């Protein structure tokens, strides 16, 4: 059997081979130690943030393009017109090219490789909508297409979900998941899947209130009204002269045979002839107006609050914001004064559980659901975060609260973040989730990490950006004081123009 030779001459070690083997072993050991140190250092500094692949419009040198959530350019900036992205998670981009000599424009849809998709249609467009503040949003999952002069709907995979046989297709203003379709003089409604909810046989369609889940008021050719819910079921017969845009526990305010009343879906009626002027209904109580004054009556016809107030708005827990003598306070359903009439206004957002009461000196008392004043701010700027929290500026320091006005830390809110703002000696920096300093406090201002790992920092009046590891990706060179908000993706900062939102490298 042959064996490897380890000795030279008369049994002497082959030193060259031994030294070579030892050297290799040392290199391997050092490599392993180095890797362990790197991994340990990473663990003790900043873990990688899980970032979704999303797409955004960008503008540079006056032209539009597309970047992704890493700041990489997907479509070079070559379009003079706005590029629309219906769903930021899908590589579907609508581009428009205008021939300025004759005023015509051509729209096409392309993918991340700038290849045209969804061909075979005369036009493809997004379904745009606006809320009460004229803030624009786009239906994320559908596109309107035209063929042979008629309109239909496709999804973002190009599948036809509604055939091209309608005269027009438009969103129901201010209401999500609600798209009006028309044939000749009749209207119907489909949801964001293209499913018909209201058949095309009505003269008008409106939402019961701002939430599509509460259904739709429909009017037929004979000008009679009824209710169809979001599942397409008729819940009130099409026979009423009028239906108010008010709902409370499946009860509605209707007019029939010249008389107003409250009716439930099971046909039971209340307050017949007693609700001719109603503003709201909550928990079986109705806000009414009599001789220009506001009060509350129950469905059992009990006068809960006499009609003696200049205004009444339901807040929560059978409590009402009331106006009397030019001042605002809070009263109970039993007409007890819970907060004195001393404020110039009291604001309430239906999605929150607190009140903002304005004092004479323009400060705001923030009042919890239990009617406890938690804090007072001279600057009432607040930002809503993740539909659960607000941030407010208190003496130059950002503080966080939930909707019960209980104070929270940034770690409580941004649970997926890897960097967290901290303040020291009037300067700002970043720590990791274990409290270790990653970026020393040297900036004049700093924003919390966004969903894509980037943070915005300010120094000497200029803004720049760091990546998720605290490394500089954009020097502090941008004057963004007039921006509605400050945010970065790589070197690109958010910009606003004529209602459009995009990312740009413009200084």
Secondary structure by P-SEA (a helix, b strand, c coil): cbbbbccccccccaaaaaaaaaaaaaaaaaaaaaaaaaaaaaaaccccccccbbbbbbbccccccccccccccccccccccccccccccccbbbbbbbcccccbbbbbbbcccccccccccccccccccccccccccccccbbbbbcccccccccccccccccccccccccccccccbbbbbcccbbbbbcccccccccccccbbbbcccccccbbbbbccccbbbbbccccccccccccccccccccccccccccccbbbbbcccccccccccccccccccccbbbbbcccccccccccccccccccccccccccccccccccccccccccccccccccccccbbbbbccccbbbbbccccccccccccccccccccccbbbbccccbbbbbcccbbbbbcccccccccccccccccbbbbbcccccccccccccccccccccccccccccbbbbbbcccccccccccccccccccccccccccccccccbbbbbccccccccccc
